[in-house]
């Protein structure tokens, strides 16, 4: 999995001669401690990563709509699906 900017992804469409026909935006929500435990290898700095995410709540420094609840810190990855229609010449 790779995380790319909207500009990068739009550039792929332009490079292929396609304009963006539609862009659908959505969020993929997670509890931070579950995300870190599930997707980051044991032995790496899980504690440090979780501390970084939890520290980002004030001011939403990571741009992930971070907020604290009784269950922990909630974050959400911002995602977009781009589509285009290719017209035959």
Buried (B, 14 or more C-beta within 10 A) or exposed (E): EEEEEEEEBBEEBEEEEBEBEEEEEEEEEBBBBEBBEEEEEEEEEBEEBBEBBBEBBEEEEEEBBBEEEEEBBBBBBEEBEBEEEEEEE
